[in-house]
Amino acid sequence: MDTLDTLFSAAQQWLFEAAVQPLMFGLGLGNILEDGFAATGWLLVGLVQLAVMLLVLAPLQRWRPVEPVVDRPAIRTDIVYTFIHRLGLFRLALFFSVDPLFDALFGRLRAAGIGTFHLDQLWPGVTDLAWVSFALYLVVFDFADYWIHRGQHGVRWWWKLHALHHSQRQMTMWSDNRNHLLDDLLRDGLLVVLAQAIGVAPGQFVALVAITQLSESLHHANLRLWFGRVGERLWVSPRFHRLHHSIGLGHETRGPGSLGGHNYAVLLPVWDVLFGTANFELRYDPTGIRDQVEQGRDYGRGFWSQQWLGLKRLVE
């Protein structure tokens, strides 16, 4: 862990000094260089993720695809979403809009004497180990992510936004970030509050998000792959998550039009097992939403049309 942290810090420092810092001075943003350095970390993580996707996941998709690629324009739109999120453009927008509100909120709480609860200090000597502390936070975040995902499917107005993610009929490694921006804002906001509440260090938070995002890219890949009877219960596979996107299975529980679904887990299928939402059938069904297929409901083709139609569904 220390070696990886050292390598990452050195690369972050080099990228900041070589590219980000001169750009910030040129734009007159020299007063927020510290924030720019933190943003460089997110940018570096995104570049590493894109490299892994292109060098590892793309060949895997060509090796064992679930289905032939017939809708390249839909994939190109997903690539736009991926670049917006993985290269930090979405987080940059949050920095200027939402982050000041969070900073004010946490500042008031600390001024009122409400401090941060450090989860990794519960077992001194054990959680002092970096990898144990990281694993503990990963499990807690994944548990929270499971219930956030349940909310995205179970709360009707939230599903109106989240449905955009499920409307992709041509799933690939680029499909993870295909979300309505309001949906992402809600989820990220909840996870930021959790991170502040349990004392996740900034570096650990970056690593947690990076591992989760890269794993989710694998889950969404057009890849005929499962991890075996035991492995399927240890980590989410492309087969496990594809069923979550399958028409009539992933977004419905009791028949057409009913909210719910199966396989909500983001990383650890154990949550689906514990709460009765797991489906381990070895099948690869078409993906999408029932009303999209049977009633021809339009979820949009390009980025802006998808965002606009999501807002319209929300106020219906």
N, C-alpha and C positions, 0 to 999 in steps of 0.2 A: 504493500500500500504506500509506504514511504517513497519507494523508488518511482512508482507511477506518479505520485504527487509532485516529486521533484522534476520529473520529465515534463509533466504538464505545465508546471509553473514556469519552467525555462522557455517552453514554446509560447506560452501566453505573453511573457515579458518581451520576447523577440517580436511577436506579431504586433503587440501594442506599440513598441518603439519604432518598428519599421513602417507601419501603415496607419494604425488607428490614431496615434497621438498627432502625427503631422496633419491628418485630416481634421481632427478636432480643433487644432490651432487655426487651420485655414478657415474653418466655419465659425470661429469666434467662441468656441466652447471650452476654452482653456480653464474655466472655473469649475468644470465638473470632470476633470481628468480621472479622479478616483472612480467615479461611476463608469467612465469610459474603459478603465482597466477591467472592471468587473464584467462589462459587456463583451470585452474581448474574450473572456473565458467562455461565454456562451457561444460566441462566433466560432471559436476554436473547436468546441464540442460539436457544433453543427457540421463543420468541415470534415471532422473525423467520421461522423456518422454518414455523411454523404459518400465518403471514400469507401467505407465498409459496404454500404448499399450497392455501390457500383461495381466493386471488386469481388464481393462475396454473394450478396443476395441476387443480383441480376443474373449471374451465371447459374445459380440454383434454379431460378425461374425458367430459364431456357432448358435446363436439364430435365426437370420433371414438372411441367405445367399442368395445372388442373384443367384448363380450357385454353383454346387458341385465342390470341389477341385479335379482336375484331373491331374495337372501338378506341383507336389511338387518341382522338380528340379528348375523350373523357379522361384518359390517362394523363394527357398534357395538362389538363386543369388540375389534377391531383398533384402534379409536379410543382405547379405554382403554389399551392397550399404548403407543400413540403418546404420549398425555399423560403416562404414567408416565415414559417415557424422555426426551421432548423438553423437559419442564418441570423435569427434574432430580430427580424423586422417586427414581429408581433410583440416581443418583449420590449423593443424600443418604443413602440406606441404606448404600451402600458406604463413605461417609465415616465412619460410626459403627461399621462392622463390619470391613471389609477394609483400608481405607487405613492404619490404625495398623500393621498387619502389614507392608505395603509400606514404610512410613516406617522401621520398625525394620530391615528387611532392607537397604535402601539406606544407612541410617546405619552399619550394621556393615561394609558393603563399603567405604564411604569411610574409616571408622576403620582398616580394614586396608590402606589405601593404594590401593584399587582405585577410581579416579576415573571420570568420565564421558568417553566418547569423543565428541568433537564432530564429527559428520559434515560439517557445513557449513564446517569450517575446512580441508578437504582442499585446496581451491584458493583460496588467499587472493587477493582482488581480484575473483574471479568470484562465489564464493558469498557474498561480503560484500553483494551486491545482494539485497535482501529477497525479490524475486520469484523469483530463481534458487534461493536457499536454500529457500524454500517449495516450489518445484517439485521439488527434490531429495528433500525429506522426503516429499512426496506420493507420488512414485514408489516410494520404499523402503517406505512404509506399505502401499501398494497391493499390492506384491509379497508382503509378509508376510500381508496379508489374503487374497490368493489361496490361499496354502498353508494358512492356518487354515481356509478354506472347504473345501479339499480334505480336511482332517482331519475336519471336521464330517460329510462324506459318506463318507469312507473308513474311519474307525475306528468299529467297530460300536457300542460303547457311547455314543460321542458322537453318532452318528446317531439313537440312541433319543431324545436330547434335541432335536436339530436338526429331527427329523421334524415337530415341531409347526409350525415355520415353513412347511413345505411342505404342510401339511394344509389350507390355505385354498383352497377351491374358488371363492371369489368374490374374486379379487385386485383391489385398488385401491391408491391412493396411501397408504392407511393401513396396508398389510400389512407394511411393512419391519420394524417393531418387534415383530411377532408372534413372539416367541421364548420358549423356556423361560428362566427367570431364571438357572438354573445355566449354560445355554449362553452367555448374555450375560456372566456372571461370568467364565467361562473365556476368552472372546474378549477382553473388555476388559482382563482381567489380563495377557494376553500382550502386548497393544498398549501398556499402561502400562509394562511391563518394557522393551519395545523403545524407547519414548520416552525413558525414563531412560538406557538404554544408549547411545543415539546423540546425546543432548543436545538434544532438541527443547525449545524454550522454551515455557513455559505458554501464552502467547498463540498461538503457532503450532499447538500441539496442539489448542486449542479450534477454531481455524480449520480444521484438517485434518478434525476430527470433524464440524464443521458442514457443510462442503462434501460430505463423503462421505455423510452422512445425507440431505441434501437431494437429492443425485443419486440415492440409493437409493429415495427416495420417488417420483421420476420413473420409475425402472426398474420399480417394482411397479405403476404406475398402470394402470388399465383403459383403455389407450390404444393404438389401432392406429397405431403410429408406428415407423419405422425410419430410419436416418441415411444410407442409400445405401451403395453398395458400398465406398466409401472411408471414410465416416464410421463405419460399423459396426465398422471395425477400429481406430478412434481412441478411441471412447468408448462405453461400454455403453449400449445403447438399450432402450426398453421391449420391443421385439421380441426382442432378444438375451437379456434376462433372463427373459422369459416362457417361452422354451423351457427354461430351467433349471428352471422350476416345472412343466413339462408332464408329464403322467402317463406314466411309462415312459421318458421321455427325460432329464429333469433329475436324477433320483435313481438311475438304473440305467445300467449300461454294457454288460453282456453278457447281458441278459435278465432275466426276473422274479426278484426277490430278490437280485440282485447289487448290491453297493454301488458307487457311482461316479456318473457323470453327465457333463454338459456345461456349458459356459459358467459357470465358477466366478468369473470376474473380477468385482471389485466396481466398479472404475472403468475400467480399461484392458484391453481385450480382447487386447492383445498377449501377455499371459501365457498365455491359452488357446491362442493361435496357436503360441507357442513350445513349449508342453508337450503339444500334441496333443489338447486337450479342447474346441476351438472347434467350434461348429455354426452356420453362417451361413444355414441354410435360412430362406426368407421364409415363415414359417407361424405361426399363432396357435392353438395347441391348448388343450384344456381342462386346467386345472391341478389338482393334487392328488397323492396317493400311490396306487400300484397296490393295496395291500392295503386301503386305505380304500374304493376303488371296487369292487373285485372280491370282497372278503371282508367288507366292512362294518365294518372295524375302527374303533373309536370313538376319536377324538382330542380329544373334548370340545367343548363349545359355549361355555361361559363361561370367564372368566379362571381362576378357581380350579380348575374341573374340568380344564382343559387343563394347569395346572401339576401337579395331582395325578396325572393319567394319565401325564405325562412321567416322573415319579418311579417310577411302577409299571413302565413300560417299561424304565427304567434298571436296575432290580434283578431283572428277569426272568431 
